[in-house]
Structure formats: C-alpha cells, structure tokens
Amino acid sequence: VSDYIFFVDSDDALPLDAIEKIKSKIAIDSSDVLYFNASYSEFGSKGFKSMLNIQNPIASSSSDFLTALYTGTYLAYIWMYVFKKEIFNTIKFPNGAVYEDALTLPYILKSVEKVSIDLSTSIYHYYVREGSISRSFHPQLKEVIPNFNVMEQKLYSNFKDSLYPLFVYFRTTYLMRISREAFVRSKSQYEAVALHRYWKKCIPARNISILWRYGHKRSAIFLILLKTDPLLLSLFYKLKLLK
C-alpha cells in the first residue's frame, strides 16, 4: 500500500472503511491506476448518493478509459483514483491551477497501459458546497484554457489520433461549465466578460470545426459565441438558450 497514493480535499470525508477497501483491492491488483466509485451529498441534504450507476468493468485499456472520461461516462475527480506513487516522478499538477484534476488526469492516463475499475466500491464522500472553487469565481480561471492548450500540444500534436476529437469535446465541456459559473458567480458582468475576452484569444479555431464535424454542434456553437461576443454568450445564459 505504501507504493500507492490518493488525494482527499480538506472539506470532504472518507468512509470509515475506505482505506481497508483500497488495501484489499491493491492486494489482488497491482495496476498503476485504480478507479473507484464515490458518493456525494448536496448542501443541506442528508445522506449520500452514488456518483456513478453504471456497469462495472474489471479493467480497461488506457485508450478505452480515456474515451469514457472524455465523453463523460467516467469522471475527472482526482479523489476517485488511486495511483502508484512513481507516476508523480514525471507528472506534476499545474502550479496554482484550478480544475487541476482535469488538467492532470489525461497526462496520467496516457502514460499507463490499463486502469483497474471497481465501481461497486465507494471510497470517498464528496460534499457539494456553494463556496467551493468549482462553484465560485477564482482569479486562476483565466489559466484553465492555456493549460488545456499545453495539454493538447503535448498529448495530441498529431491531430490524427483517434482520441483527439474526444479530447476537444472534453476540454470544451469543461469550459462551458466554467463559463456559465463565471457569469453567475462573478461580482460584476465586466469581470466575467473580461475573462471571456481573454479566453477567446486562447482557444484554437480548429476546435470549432472539429466539434461541428463530429456532431457536437452545441459545443461548437458555444465556442462560436465565445469567439464572437462574450456579451452575447451572457445573454444566451440569461435566456436559458445555452445550459
């Protein structure tokens, strides 16, 4: 067990048997990465709900797992994973970044051959809170897109990689979520618009054509609006034309 590491946010909790469950799994499976289920509780509610309610494959190739991650079947929460420590000898979290889970996991998953999956076992209690970074306006939000650009260049410099269109969809899905939160949570519309004007200069134009070509028209329209006029994008949110 000492060869493995996992992460816990300070405002969440572990089930009492989480460590024993992880140890039991590692005893029979020495994969570089293990993926477990987790449970969550909404602010003010009692009890927990399962994060994932899907079939439970025993193991997955790196490519298959990334496909599931990029399309939203699996989740990019770092605390659902257990890693061999040696992985972090060469892979680091982006310094001071928000959304560091999504900005790190693809690097890790690209570097391993397979991921062991046990969705019948929950190892984490996630508390959904209004004040969390993912639900607030943070100064480091502006660096999310440049960090995704670096990842795109490092992992998918060959645009013919079959996973590349799915990665573009993944990064755009994250941006859509962050974009809406930025307009909702920022202290002023000017602050949110300034952030989006910075982003629109960073997003590769080819991502729009890739999303459109592979049928992700809603995501493509979002990028078009962002690159055209962030104020128009804000209006779409207010009218609930884009969720």
MARMARKE-206116 format. One line per 2 residues: number of its first residue (from 1); for each residue z, y, x of N, C-alpha, C. Coordinates in nm, 4 decimals, padded with zeros to 6 digits. Layout:
# MARMARKE-206116
NUM> Z Y X Z Y X Z Y X  ...
END
This chain:
# MARMARKE-206116
1> 00.0000 -00.1199 00.0829 00.0000 00.0000 00.0000 00.0000 00.1256 00.0868  00.0586 00.1166 00.2032 00.0658 00.2331 00.2915 -00.0714 00.2780 00.3399
3> -00.1720 00.1939 00.3218 -00.3084 00.2297 00.3613 -00.3793 00.3116 00.2545  -00.3145 00.3316 00.1399 -00.3774 00.3993 00.0265 -00.3043 00.5292 -00.0069
5> -00.3756 00.6156 -00.0787 -00.3198 00.7450 -00.1181 -00.3711 00.7814 -00.2572  -00.2865 00.8473 -00.3364 -00.3346 00.9062 -00.4616 -00.2629 01.0383 -00.4836
7> -00.3093 01.1140 -00.5827 -00.2665 01.2533 -00.5966 -00.2017 01.2775 -00.7327  -00.1005 01.3653 -00.7318 -00.0280 01.3998 -00.8539 -00.0138 01.5512 -00.8609
9> -00.0515 01.6109 -00.9745 -00.0290 01.7540 -00.9952 00.1185 01.7781 -01.0273  00.1693 01.8916 -00.9837 00.3128 01.9192 -00.9965 00.3591 01.9340 -01.1411
11> 00.2678 01.9636 -01.2338 00.3086 01.9822 -01.3732 00.2753 01.8616 -01.4612  00.2389 01.7489 -01.3992 00.2147 01.6256 -01.4733 00.3224 01.5231 -01.4372
13> 00.3048 01.3981 -01.4793 00.4062 01.2957 -01.4531 00.3410 01.1590 -01.4367  00.4164 01.0663 -01.3805 00.3727 00.9279 -01.3659 00.4518 00.8391 -01.4616
15> 00.3880 00.7394 -01.5223 00.4648 00.6378 -01.5943 00.5618 00.5698 -01.4971  00.6722 00.5201 -01.5465 00.7739 00.4610 -01.4598 00.7205 00.3433 -01.3785
17> 00.6220 00.2729 -01.4342 00.5693 00.1545 -01.3661 00.4380 00.1806 -01.2925  00.4018 00.3071 -01.2744 00.2714 00.3396 -01.2151 00.2555 00.2813 -01.0747
19> 00.3554 00.2998 -00.9907 00.3460 00.2529 -00.8522 00.3337 00.1009 -00.8478  00.4114 00.0318 -00.9305 00.4044 -00.1148 -00.9325 00.2676 -00.1628 -00.9788
21> 00.2096 -00.0937 -01.0758 00.0764 -00.1305 -01.1235 -00.0274 -00.1130 -01.0132  -00.0170 -00.0035 -00.9406 -00.1107 00.0218 -00.8306 -00.0932 -00.0833 -00.7212
23> 00.0306 -00.1138 -00.6854 00.0578 -00.2140 -00.5818 00.0034 -00.3509 -00.6222  00.0201 -00.3875 -00.7482 -00.0288 -00.5170 -00.7961 -00.1804 -00.5259 -00.7864
25> -00.2477 -00.4155 -00.8184 -00.3937 -00.4141 -00.8114 -00.4411 -00.4221 -00.6668  -00.3783 -00.3467 -00.5779 -00.4173 -00.3465 -00.4371 -00.3956 -00.4842 -00.3743
27> -00.2940 -00.5569 -00.4207 -00.2631 -00.6890 -00.3652 -00.3771 -00.7880 -00.3853  -00.4580 -00.7670 -00.4890 -00.5677 -00.8599 -00.5167 -00.7053 -00.7966 -00.4968
29> -00.7089 -00.6683 -00.4640 -00.8371 -00.5985 -00.4493 -00.8231 -00.4900 -00.3432  -00.8957 -00.5051 -00.2344 -00.8842 -00.4093 -00.1232 -01.0029 -00.3138 -00.1164
31> -01.0564 -00.2766 -00.2316 -01.1684 -00.1823 -00.2353 -01.1272 -00.0480 -00.1756  -01.2253 00.0276 -00.1278 -01.1970 00.1596 -00.0717 -01.1472 00.2569 -00.1778
33> -01.1994 00.2405 -00.3003 -01.1611 00.3290 -00.4112 -01.1290 00.2440 -00.5334  -01.0189 00.2742 -00.6000 -00.9825 00.2095 -00.7254 -00.9731 00.3164 -00.8335
35> -01.0238 00.2823 -00.9519 -01.0282 00.3787 -01.0624 -00.9488 00.3228 -01.1799  -00.8506 00.3998 -01.2251 -00.7630 00.3561 -01.3334 -00.7784 00.4479 -01.4549
37> -00.7146 00.4087 -01.5626 -00.7085 00.4939 -01.6807 -00.5893 00.5891 -01.6676  -00.5833 00.6860 -01.7568 -00.4718 00.7799 -01.7634 -00.4495 00.8144 -01.9098
39> -00.3392 00.8794 -01.9388 -00.3121 00.9241 -02.0748 -00.2834 01.0738 -02.0729  -00.3031 01.1380 -02.1877 -00.2828 01.2828 -02.1936 -00.2030 01.3207 -02.3176
41> -00.1401 01.4358 -02.3090 -00.0643 01.4897 -02.4212 -00.1013 01.6363 -02.4388  -00.1433 01.6734 -02.5600 -00.1757 01.8126 -02.5895 -00.0478 01.8960 -02.5926
43> -00.0628 02.0249 -02.5613 00.0521 02.1163 -02.5591 00.1227 02.1153 -02.6945  00.2525 02.0875 -02.6929 00.3328 02.0909 -02.8149 00.3324 01.9626 -02.8957
45> 00.2524 01.8646 -02.8567 00.2457 01.7398 -02.9326 00.3361 01.6342 -02.8706  00.3633 01.5295 -02.9459 00.4455 01.4197 -02.8973 00.3570 01.2980 -02.8727
47> 00.3918 01.2215 -02.7704 00.3170 01.1001 -02.7418 00.1934 01.1262 -02.6575  00.1299 01.0182 -02.6157 00.0136 01.0258 -02.5277 -00.1041 00.9491 -02.5874
49> -00.2228 00.9957 -02.5523 -00.3464 00.9282 -02.5911 -00.4212 00.8858 -02.4657  -00.4954 00.7776 -02.4773 -00.5710 00.7268 -02.3630 -00.6867 00.8199 -02.3297
51> -00.7103 00.8443 -02.2013 -00.8220 00.9287 -02.1588 -00.9554 00.8606 -02.1859  -00.9616 00.7292 -02.1647 -01.0863 00.6545 -02.1793 -01.0649 00.5337 -02.2689
53> -01.1554 00.5155 -02.3638 -01.1531 00.3984 -02.4512 -01.2902 00.3322 -02.4468  -01.3196 00.2704 -02.3343 -01.4498 00.2073 -02.3142 -01.4290 00.0706 -02.2516
55> -01.5392 -00.0064 -02.2402 -01.5313 -00.1386 -02.1794 -01.4803 -00.1285 -02.0363  -01.4230 -00.2359 -01.9904 -01.3544 -00.2359 -01.8619 -01.4273 -00.3211 -01.7581
57> -01.5261 -00.2651 -01.6882 -01.5900 -00.3417 -01.5815 -01.4931 -00.3649 -01.4664  -01.5100 -00.4767 -01.3963 -01.4191 -00.5100 -01.2863 -01.4513 -00.4284 -01.1622
59> -01.5786 -00.4138 -01.1333 -01.6199 -00.3377 -01.0146 -01.7553 -00.2760 -01.0404  -01.7853 -00.1722 -00.9660 -01.9109 -00.1011 -00.9852 -01.9637 -00.0569 -00.8499
61> -02.0948 -00.0645 -00.8330 -02.1532 -00.0104 -00.7107 -02.1347 00.1404 -00.7095  -02.1425 00.1973 -00.5922 -02.1293 00.3428 -00.5795 -02.2307 00.4144 -00.6681
63> -02.3545 00.3664 -00.6655 -02.4609 00.4298 -00.7433 -02.4332 00.4216 -00.8929  -02.3906 00.3042 -00.9406 -02.3615 00.2878 -01.0832 -02.2433 00.3747 -01.1257
65> -02.1423 00.3827 -01.0396 -02.0256 00.4635 -01.0739 -02.0625 00.6113 -01.0795  -02.1409 00.6576 -00.9819 -02.1833 00.7979 -00.9831 -02.2669 00.8289 -01.1063
67> -02.3503 00.7345 -01.1483 -02.4283 00.7540 -01.2708 -02.3355 00.7762 -01.3894  -02.2317 00.6926 -01.3996 -02.1355 00.7060 -01.5093 -02.0556 00.8358 -01.4984
69> -02.0232 00.8757 -01.3764 -01.9492 01.0006 -01.3556 -02.0348 01.1210 -01.3929  -02.1573 01.1233 -01.3461 -02.2457 01.2381 -01.3695 -02.2819 01.2548 -01.5165
71> -02.2826 01.1448 -01.5918 -02.3188 01.1529 -01.7335 -02.1968 01.1648 -01.8244  -02.0771 01.1690 -01.7644 -01.9561 01.1920 -01.8422 -01.8873 01.0679 -01.8953
73> -01.9381 00.9482 -01.8617 -01.8716 00.8252 -01.9052 -01.7387 00.8087 -01.8331  -01.7393 00.8313 -01.7016 -01.6166 00.8349 -01.6228 -01.5821 00.9805 -01.5927
75> -01.4580 01.0055 -01.5552 -01.4079 01.1426 -01.5436 -01.3776 01.1804 -01.3995  -01.3965 01.3075 -01.3688 -01.3759 01.3579 -01.2322 -01.2373 01.4190 -01.2165
77> -01.1358 01.3440 -01.2571 -00.9971 01.3847 -01.2325 -00.9460 01.3035 -01.1144  -00.9083 01.3697 -01.0076 -00.8731 01.3009 -00.8837 -00.7541 01.2074 -00.9019
79> -00.6669 01.2380 -00.9991 -00.5465 01.1565 -01.0186 -00.5722 01.0262 -01.0939  -00.6938 00.9988 -01.1315 -00.7289 00.8690 -01.1896 -00.7754 00.7708 -01.0816
81> -00.7781 00.8181 -00.9570 -00.8306 00.7384 -00.8459 -00.7219 00.7092 -00.7432  -00.7363 00.5951 -00.6770 -00.6546 00.5615 -00.5602 -00.7516 00.5344 -00.4459
83> -00.7239 00.5929 -00.3287 -00.8184 00.5883 -00.2168 -00.7552 00.5272 -00.0924  -00.8376 00.4623 -00.0119 -00.7924 00.4291 00.1222 -00.7782 00.5589 00.2012
85> -00.6689 00.5707 00.2744 -00.6404 00.6944 00.3471 -00.7515 00.7325 00.4439  -00.8136 00.6328 00.5053 -00.9126 00.6597 00.6100 -01.0317 00.7394 00.5591
87> -01.0549 00.7381 00.4287 -01.1646 00.8162 00.3706 -01.1492 00.9638 00.4058  -01.0243 01.0107 00.4082 -00.9991 01.1531 00.4299 -00.9951 01.1915 00.5776
89> -01.0304 01.0963 00.6636 -01.0510 01.1308 00.8046 -01.1779 01.2130 00.8222  -01.2745 01.1909 00.7325 -01.4040 01.2590 00.7439 -01.4366 01.3477 00.6242
91> -01.3700 01.3266 00.5124 -01.3976 01.4046 00.3913 -01.2755 01.4894 00.3581  -01.2976 01.6182 00.3372 -01.1884 01.7119 00.3097 -01.2126 01.7832 00.1766
93> -01.1033 01.8231 00.1127 -01.1148 01.9086 -00.0046 -01.1592 02.0476 00.0401  -01.2444 02.1151 -00.0402 -01.2819 02.2523 -00.0049 -01.1597 02.3428 -00.0011
95> -01.1469 02.4195 00.1026 -01.0274 02.5006 00.1269 -01.0087 02.6071 00.0188  -00.8950 02.6008 -00.0516 -00.8609 02.7026 -00.1504 -00.9432 02.7001 -00.2771
97> -01.0230 02.5947 -00.2977 -01.1141 02.5913 -00.4122 -01.0423 02.5485 -00.5397  -01.0913 02.5969 -00.6544 -01.0526 02.5419 -00.7834 -01.1579 02.4385 -00.8219
99> -01.1235 02.3516 -00.9167 -01.2104 02.2390 -00.9541 -01.2444 02.1541 -00.8317  -01.1450 02.1378 -00.7439 -01.1674 02.0639 -00.6198 -01.1955 01.9163 -00.6447
101> -01.1511 01.8622 -00.7604 -01.1797 01.7220 -00.7920 -01.3307 01.6984 -00.7968  -01.3985 01.7782 -00.8796 -01.5433 01.7627 -00.8960 -01.6196 01.7995 -00.7701
103> -01.5588 01.8830 -00.6857 -01.6248 01.9264 -00.5628 -01.5992 01.8314 -00.4458  -01.5207 01.7265 -00.4689 -01.4889 01.6317 -00.3620 -01.5291 01.4890 -00.3960
105> -01.5101 01.4478 -00.5208 -01.5348 01.3085 -00.5582 -01.6759 01.2591 -00.5266  -01.7824 01.3360 -00.5534 -01.9155 01.2849 -00.5179 -01.9308 01.2522 -00.3699
107> -01.8704 01.3322 -00.2824 -01.8747 01.3013 -00.1389 -01.8102 01.1655 -00.1117  -01.6929 01.1442 -00.1716 -01.6203 01.0188 -00.1505 -01.6996 00.9009 -00.2047
109> -01.7468 00.9131 -00.3279 -01.8135 00.8012 -00.3934 -01.9469 00.7674 -00.3290  -02.0111 00.8660 -00.2687 -02.1346 00.8412 -00.1944 -02.1079 00.7658 -00.0648
111> -01.9850 00.7740 -00.0148 -01.9529 00.7171 00.1162 -01.9047 00.5722 00.1093  -01.8797 00.5206 -00.0117 -01.8286 00.3837 -00.0253 -01.9341 00.2948 -00.0903
113> -01.9143 00.1640 -00.0802 -02.0110 00.0701 -00.1367 -01.9811 00.0374 -00.2821  -01.8535 00.0237 -00.3152 -01.8186 -00.0100 -00.4534 -01.6857 00.0531 -00.4929
115> -01.6646 00.0583 -00.6226 -01.5398 00.1096 -00.6795 -01.4825 00.0011 -00.7700  -01.3569 -00.0310 -00.7511 -01.2898 -00.1266 -00.8391 -01.2338 -00.0510 -00.9593
117> -01.2574 -00.1045 -01.0792 -01.2239 -00.0317 -01.2019 -01.1276 -00.1134 -01.2873  -01.0202 -00.0506 -01.3301 -00.9234 -00.1141 -01.4196 -00.8828 -00.0135 -01.5266
119> -00.9569 -00.0112 -01.6355 -00.9305 00.0860 -01.7417 -00.8252 00.0368 -01.8404  -00.7778 -00.0859 -01.8216 -00.6698 -00.1368 -01.9063 -00.5336 -00.0888 -01.8572
121> -00.5313 -00.0298 -01.7380 -00.4063 00.0149 -01.6768 -00.4024 00.1666 -01.6655  -00.3005 00.2280 -01.7246 -00.2826 00.3735 -01.7147 -00.1781 00.4043 -01.6076
123> -00.2136 00.4913 -01.5130 -00.1217 00.5226 -01.4027 -00.0780 00.6690 -01.4017  -00.1125 00.7445 -01.5086 -00.0891 00.8895 -01.4998 -00.0681 00.9486 -01.6380
125> 00.0224 01.0462 -01.6475 00.0433 01.1247 -01.7693 -00.0015 01.2685 -01.7422  -00.1073 01.3089 -01.8112 -00.1637 01.4434 -01.7948 -00.1202 01.5302 -01.9122
127> -00.0609 01.6463 -01.8815 -00.0181 01.7399 -01.9850 -00.1181 01.8556 -01.9940  -00.1787 01.8720 -02.1107 -00.2758 01.9795 -02.1326 -00.1989 02.1073 -02.1631
129> -00.2091 02.2062 -02.0739 -00.1324 02.3304 -02.0885 -00.2251 02.4512 -02.0867  -00.1874 02.5524 -02.1612 -00.2682 02.6738 -02.1691 -00.2775 02.7459 -02.0356
131> -00.1741 02.7415 -01.9555 -00.1730 02.8185 -01.8312 -00.2331 02.7488 -01.7116  -00.2889 02.6296 -01.7298 -00.3422 02.5557 -01.6159 -00.4668 02.6243 -01.5620
133> -00.5018 02.5939 -01.4365 -00.6178 02.6575 -01.3726 -00.7456 02.6311 -01.4503  -00.7585 02.5090 -01.5048 -00.8808 02.4750 -01.5774 -00.8914 02.5482 -01.7103
135> -00.7824 02.6138 -01.7524 -00.7841 02.6877 -01.8788 -00.7452 02.8338 -01.8579  -00.7773 02.8875 -01.7401 -00.7441 03.0265 -01.7098 -00.8516 03.0873 -01.6201
137> -00.8471 03.2202 -01.6061 -00.9427 03.2897 -01.5196 -00.8818 03.2995 -01.3806  -00.9515 03.2444 -01.2819 -00.8984 03.2376 -01.1459 -00.9968 03.3045 -01.0507
139> -00.9493 03.3836 -00.9541 -01.0401 03.4533 -00.8612 -01.1354 03.3599 -00.7866  -01.0920 03.2366 -00.7610 -01.1755 03.1439 -00.6850 -01.2867 03.0795 -00.7682
141> -01.2943 03.1125 -00.8971 -01.4016 03.0578 -00.9804 -01.5394 03.0916 -00.9245  -01.5523 03.2081 -00.8638 -01.6840 03.2509 -00.8143 -01.7379 03.1571 -00.7070
143> -01.6489 03.0832 -00.6378 -01.6935 02.9965 -00.5291 -01.7327 02.8566 -00.5757  -01.7141 02.8269 -00.7035 -01.7483 02.6934 -00.7528 -01.8969 02.6642 -00.7340
145> -01.9832 02.7583 -00.7716 -02.1275 02.7348 -00.7625 -02.1748 02.7267 -00.6175  -02.1343 02.8175 -00.5280 -02.1711 02.7998 -00.3871 -02.1257 02.6654 -00.3304
147> -02.0076 02.6182 -00.3707 -01.9605 02.4877 -00.3238 -02.0470 02.3743 -00.3777  -02.0894 02.3850 -00.5026 -02.1821 02.2854 -00.5577 -02.3165 02.2908 -00.4851
149> -02.3594 02.4105 -00.4473 -02.4853 02.4232 -00.3725 -02.4779 02.3508 -00.2384  -02.3656 02.3656 -00.1702 -02.3462 02.2959 -00.0423 -02.3504 02.1450 -00.0642
151> -02.2844 02.0991 -00.1693 -02.2848 01.9564 -00.2007 -02.4259 01.9071 -00.2299  -02.5005 01.9847 -00.3073 -02.6380 01.9468 -00.3409 -02.7228 01.9325 -00.2155
153> -02.7069 02.0237 -00.1222 -02.7839 02.0189 00.0026 -02.7432 01.9007 00.0900  -02.6141 01.8686 00.0917 -02.5663 01.7600 00.1778 -02.5958 01.6216 00.1205
155> -02.5806 01.6066 -00.0108 -02.5955 01.4748 -00.0713 -02.7353 01.4470 -00.1230  -02.8066 01.5516 -00.1645 -02.9354 01.5309 -00.2305 -03.0434 01.6226 -00.1748
157> -03.0478 01.6325 -00.0420 -03.1537 01.7126 00.0205 -03.2904 01.6515 -00.0078  -03.2923 01.5189 -00.0288 -03.4140 01.4518 -00.0743 -03.4129 01.4533 -00.2269
159> -03.4886 01.5433 -00.2848 -03.4854 01.5621 -00.4297 -03.5405 01.4418 -00.5063  -03.5935 01.3428 -00.4349 -03.6480 01.2233 -00.4993 -03.5406 01.1186 -00.5265
161> -03.4209 01.1401 -00.4783 -03.3096 01.0492 -00.5054 -03.2921 01.0357 -00.6567  -03.2828 00.9121 -00.7055 -03.2746 00.8889 -00.8500 -03.1497 00.9508 -00.9127
163> -03.0471 00.9737 -00.8316 -02.9240 01.0335 -00.8835 -02.9299 01.1860 -00.8891  -03.0286 01.2443 -00.8258 -03.0326 01.3905 -00.8159 -03.0385 01.4599 -00.9527
165> -03.1274 01.4189 -01.0453 -03.1288 01.4856 -01.1768 -02.9949 01.4737 -01.2499  -02.9282 01.3593 -01.2328 -02.7980 01.3414 -01.2966 -02.6928 01.4314 -01.2332
167> -02.7021 01.4505 -01.1021 -02.6099 01.5423 -01.0349 -02.6294 01.6849 -01.0863  -02.7544 01.7262 -01.1045 -02.7824 01.8605 -01.1570 -02.7203 01.8765 -01.2956
169> -02.7310 01.7730 -01.3779 -02.6697 01.7762 -01.5107 -02.5176 01.7861 -01.4990  -02.4591 01.7111 -01.4073 -02.3141 01.7104 -01.3840 -02.2653 01.8497 -01.3446
171> -02.3290 01.9112 -01.2463 -02.2834 02.0419 -01.1991 -02.3034 02.1484 -01.3069  -02.4105 02.1365 -01.3854 -02.4350 02.2340 -01.4916 -02.3337 02.2184 -01.6041
173> -02.2984 02.0948 -01.6362 -02.1961 02.0694 -01.7379 -02.0641 02.1347 -01.6992  -02.0275 02.1234 -01.5733 -01.9053 02.1884 -01.5251 -01.9163 02.3398 -01.5365
175> -02.0303 02.3941 -01.4982 -02.0482 02.5390 -01.5044 -02.0408 02.5890 -01.6481  -02.0976 02.5139 -01.7426 -02.0919 02.5539 -01.8831 -01.9472 02.5630 -01.9307
177> -01.8676 02.4657 -01.8924 -01.7272 02.4659 -01.9332 -01.6522 02.5829 -01.8703  -01.6748 02.6042 -01.7414 -01.6066 02.7134 -01.6709 -01.6526 02.8484 -01.7239
179> -01.7809 02.8599 -01.7538 -01.8377 02.9851 -01.8041 -01.7707 03.0274 -01.9341  -01.7619 02.9340 -02.0271 -01.7001 02.9666 -02.1556 -01.5534 03.0057 -02.1372
181> -01.4810 02.9299 -02.0532 -01.3405 02.9620 -02.0278 -01.3269 03.1008 -01.9648  -01.4216 03.1364 -01.8778 -01.4160 03.2666 -01.8110 -01.4250 03.3806 -01.9119
183> -01.5146 03.3683 -02.0105 -01.5274 03.4734 -02.1117 -01.4057 03.4764 -02.2044  -01.3504 03.3589 -02.2332 -01.2358 03.3519 -02.3244 -01.1075 03.3995 -02.2568
185> -01.0900 03.3633 -02.1277 -00.9616 03.3848 -02.0603 -00.9538 03.5127 -01.9776  -01.0667 03.5736 -01.9450 -01.0628 03.6910 -01.8574 -00.9966 03.8094 -01.9286
187> -00.9382 03.8994 -01.8495 -00.8694 04.0154 -01.9053 -00.9671 04.1156 -01.9652  -01.0905 04.1160 -01.9149 -01.1916 04.2075 -01.9686 -01.3281 04.1405 -01.9624
189> -01.4158 04.1817 -02.0536 -01.5509 04.1268 -02.0529 -01.6237 04.1648 -01.9243  -01.5932 04.2824 -01.8724 -01.6559 04.3269 -01.7473 -01.6278 04.2281 -01.6345
191> -01.5045 04.1788 -01.6278 -01.4651 04.0837 -01.5239 -01.5472 03.9553 -01.5353  -01.5627 03.9056 -01.6578 -01.6390 03.7824 -01.6795 -01.7872 03.8034 -01.6511
193> -01.8419 03.9175 -01.6931 -01.9840 03.9466 -01.6691 -02.0114 03.9592 -01.5199  -01.9213 04.0238 -01.4470 -01.9375 04.0378 -01.3017 -01.9409 03.9010 -01.2341
195> -01.8553 03.8104 -01.2796 -01.8538 03.6741 -01.2262 -01.9873 03.6052 -01.2518  -02.0386 03.6166 -01.3741 -02.1645 03.5515 -01.4096 -02.2830 03.6125 -01.3352
197> -02.2792 03.7416 -01.3088 -02.3880 03.8047 -01.2324 -02.3880 03.7562 -01.0879  -02.2706 03.7256 -01.0370 -02.2632 03.6653 -00.9033 -02.3199 03.5235 -00.9076
199> -02.2807 03.4482 -01.0098 -02.3284 03.3101 -01.0230 -02.4800 03.3024 -01.0353  -02.5379 03.3937 -01.1133 -02.6810 03.3803 -01.1426 -02.7663 03.3934 -01.0173
201> -02.7129 03.4600 -00.9143 -02.7850 03.4715 -00.7875 -02.7723 03.3437 -00.7047  -02.6743 03.2599 -00.7389 -02.6451 03.1407 -00.6580 -02.7126 03.0144 -00.7099
203> -02.7468 03.0110 -00.8372 -02.7969 02.8869 -00.8970 -02.9429 02.8636 -00.8594  -02.9760 02.7476 -00.8034 -03.1158 02.7173 -00.7695 -03.2031 02.7159 -00.8952
205> -03.3136 02.7881 -00.8924 -03.4022 02.7958 -01.0090 -03.4578 02.6586 -01.0458  -03.4740 02.5704 -00.9460 -03.5315 02.4380 -00.9737 -03.4434 02.3569 -01.0684
207> -03.3134 02.3902 -01.0754 -03.2252 02.3146 -01.1637 -03.2661 02.3274 -01.3096  -03.3214 02.4424 -01.3464 -03.3654 02.4630 -01.4852 -03.4784 02.3676 -01.5191
209> -03.5789 02.3604 -01.4333 -03.6937 02.2733 -01.4603 -03.6536 02.1262 -01.4595  -03.5599 02.0892 -01.3729 -03.5137 01.9501 -01.3676 -03.4427 01.9131 -01.4974
211> -03.3541 01.9996 -01.5445 -03.2820 01.9730 -01.6688 -03.3780 01.9622 -01.7865  -03.4754 02.0512 -01.7915 -03.5724 02.0502 -01.9015 -03.6565 01.9231 -01.8976
213> -03.7001 01.8848 -01.7783 -03.7871 01.7678 -01.7617 -03.7168 01.6391 -01.8035  -03.5867 01.6318 -01.7797 -03.5126 01.5095 -01.8106 -03.4401 01.5159 -01.9451
215> -03.4776 01.6113 -02.0281 -03.4302 01.6141 -02.1654 -03.2978 01.6837 -02.1900  -03.2432 01.7492 -02.0887 -03.1159 01.8207 -02.1064 -03.1453 01.9671 -02.1404
217> -03.2076 01.9875 -02.2553 -03.2574 02.1207 -02.2912 -03.1445 02.2208 -02.3156  -03.0339 02.1756 -02.3735 -02.9209 02.2660 -02.3972 -02.8685 02.3208 -02.2649
219> -02.8568 02.2344 -02.1649 -02.8094 02.2783 -02.0330 -02.9099 02.3721 -01.9679  -03.0396 02.3419 -01.9859 -03.1437 02.4278 -01.9292 -03.1408 02.5665 -01.9931
221> -03.1232 02.5716 -02.1256 -03.1170 02.6999 -02.1962 -02.9966 02.7811 -02.1487  -02.8854 02.7137 -02.1248 -02.7671 02.7819 -02.0715 -02.7996 02.8510 -01.9393
223> -02.8650 02.7802 -01.8470 -02.8984 02.8401 -01.7175 -02.9979 02.9545 -01.7326  -03.0917 02.9399 -01.8255 -03.1884 03.0478 -01.8504 -03.1153 03.1735 -01.8976
225> -03.0227 03.1568 -01.9927 -02.9450 03.2708 -02.0423 -02.8611 03.3328 -01.9310  -02.8014 03.2486 -01.8492 -02.7183 03.2980 -01.7398 -02.8004 03.3785 -01.6410
227> -02.9182 03.3287 -01.6082 -03.0020 03.3973 -01.5096 -03.0715 03.5202 -01.5689  -03.0814 03.5243 -01.7036 -03.1486 03.6370 -01.7689 -03.0513 03.7514 -01.7953
229> -02.9422 03.7204 -01.8685 -02.8472 03.8255 -01.9063 -02.7133 03.7638 -01.9462  -02.6111 03.7735 -01.8606 -02.4797 03.7189 -01.8946 -02.4213 03.7757 -02.0238
231> -02.4541 03.9010 -02.0578 -02.4043 03.9581 -02.1830 -02.4604 03.8831 -02.3031  -02.5865 03.8415 -02.2926 -02.6475 03.7627 -02.3993 -02.5779 03.6275 -02.4103
233> -02.5418 03.5720 -02.2972 -02.4683 03.4455 -02.2966 -02.3342 03.4620 -02.3674  -02.2665 03.5733 -02.3433 -02.1397 03.6019 -02.4095 -02.1572 03.6084 -02.5606
235> -02.2673 03.6693 -02.6048 -02.2957 03.6786 -02.7481 -02.3158 03.5402 -02.8086  -02.3850 03.4538 -02.7371 -02.4061 03.3168 -02.7845 -02.2726 03.2445 -02.8031
237> -02.1774 03.2689 -02.7131 -02.0451 03.2077 -02.7273 -01.9744 03.2612 -02.8517  -01.9796 03.3929 -02.8721 -01.9108 03.4536 -02.9858 -01.9675 03.4041 -03.1181
239> -02.0996 03.3855 -03.1232 -02.1653 03.3387 -03.2454 -02.1615 03.1866 -03.2580  -02.1009 03.1216 -03.1587 -02.0896 02.9750 -03.1544 -02.2259 02.9067 -03.1565
241> -02.3240 02.9745 -03.0942 -02.4568 02.9151 -03.0804 -02.4648 02.8255 -02.9578  -02.3658 02.8390 -02.8705 -02.3596 02.7578 -02.7497 -02.2138 02.7220 -02.7261
243> -02.1849 02.5929 -02.7259 -02.0459 02.5477 -02.7129 -02.0268 02.4772 -02.5798
END
